[in-house]
Amino acid sequence: MGYAYAVLVLTRKVGEQVLIGEDIVVTVLDVKGDSIKIGFDAPRGIKIQRAEMIAAVTEANREAAAAVDAGAEARLRALFPSSSGAGKAPAPSA
């Protein structure tokens, strides 16, 4: 896995924190074996997502896109026929 930025590696103990910018605080809550529980205190507008979830959704989207059957485009075209007269005002009636 390559990184576009430098990677900072820190050692923290339970209760210790890391600040990201001025308004994001990451706190080590618990350590058990090879599992670490961390807490994030950030403004509501900040997205915090697990990388494996983003990867799973991306893969599911790729699979769904690849599974589109040949008739899907024809069915869509039937629902939305091209309107060569779109935008033209209807002819006035006599």
C-alpha positions as CSV (number, residue, x, y, z in Angstrom):
1,M,0.0,0.0,0.0
2,G,1.5,3.3,-1.0
3,Y,0.9,6.6,0.7
4,A,0.7,10.0,-1.0
5,Y,1.8,11.7,2.2
6,A,4.4,10.9,4.9
7,V,3.1,8.5,7.6
8,L,3.5,9.5,11.2
9,V,3.8,6.5,13.6
10,L,3.2,7.1,17.2
11,T,3.2,5.0,20.4
12,R,0.3,5.9,22.7
13,K,-1.0,4.5,26.0
14,V,-4.6,4.2,27.1
15,G,-6.0,7.6,27.8
16,E,-3.4,9.5,25.7
17,Q,-4.6,11.6,22.8
18,V,-3.5,12.8,19.4
19,L,-4.6,16.1,17.9
20,I,-5.3,16.4,14.2
21,G,-5.6,20.0,13.2
22,E,-7.3,22.2,15.8
23,D,-10.6,20.4,16.1
24,I,-10.1,16.6,15.9
25,V,-9.0,14.6,18.9
26,V,-8.1,10.9,18.8
27,T,-8.0,9.1,22.1
28,V,-6.7,5.6,22.9
29,L,-9.5,4.0,24.9
30,D,-8.4,0.4,25.4
31,V,-5.8,-2.1,24.3
32,K,-6.4,-5.8,24.3
33,G,-4.0,-8.1,22.6
34,D,-3.7,-7.0,19.0
35,S,-6.9,-4.9,19.2
36,I,-7.0,-1.2,20.0
37,K,-10.2,0.8,20.8
38,I,-9.9,4.4,19.8
39,G,-12.3,7.3,20.0
40,F,-12.7,10.3,17.7
41,D,-13.9,13.7,18.8
42,A,-14.6,15.7,15.7
43,P,-17.0,18.2,14.3
44,R,-20.2,16.7,12.8
45,G,-19.2,17.7,9.3
46,I,-16.1,15.6,9.4
47,K,-16.5,12.1,7.8
48,I,-14.8,9.3,9.7
49,Q,-15.0,6.0,7.9
50,R,-13.3,2.6,8.1
51,A,-11.0,2.0,5.1
52,E,-12.2,-1.7,4.8
53,M,-15.8,-0.5,4.5
54,I,-15.0,2.0,1.7
55,A,-13.0,-0.8,-0.1
56,A,-16.0,-3.2,0.3
57,V,-18.5,-0.7,-1.1
58,T,-16.2,0.2,-4.0
59,E,-15.8,-3.5,-4.9
60,A,-19.5,-4.1,-4.6
61,N,-20.1,-1.2,-6.9
62,R,-17.6,-2.5,-9.4
63,E,-19.3,-6.0,-9.4
64,A,-22.7,-4.4,-9.8
65,A,-21.6,-2.3,-12.7
66,A,-20.0,-5.4,-14.4
67,A,-23.1,-7.4,-13.9
68,V,-25.4,-5.1,-16.0
69,D,-27.2,-7.2,-18.5
70,A,-27.2,-6.3,-22.2
71,G,-30.9,-5.4,-22.2
72,A,-30.6,-2.8,-19.5
73,E,-29.6,0.0,-21.9
74,A,-32.5,-0.9,-24.2
75,R,-35.0,-0.8,-21.3
76,L,-33.6,2.6,-20.2
77,R,-33.8,4.0,-23.7
78,A,-37.5,2.8,-23.9
79,L,-38.2,4.6,-20.7
80,F,-36.5,7.8,-21.9
81,P,-36.8,8.0,-25.6
82,S,-34.7,10.6,-27.3
83,S,-36.8,13.6,-27.9
84,S,-35.5,15.3,-31.1
85,G,-38.2,17.9,-30.6
86,A,-37.3,18.7,-27.0
87,G,-37.4,22.3,-26.1
88,K,-39.6,23.3,-29.1
89,A,-42.8,25.0,-28.4
90,P,-45.9,23.1,-29.5
91,A,-47.4,24.3,-32.7
92,P,-50.4,26.6,-32.1
93,S,-53.8,25.0,-32.7
94,A,-56.2,26.7,-35.1
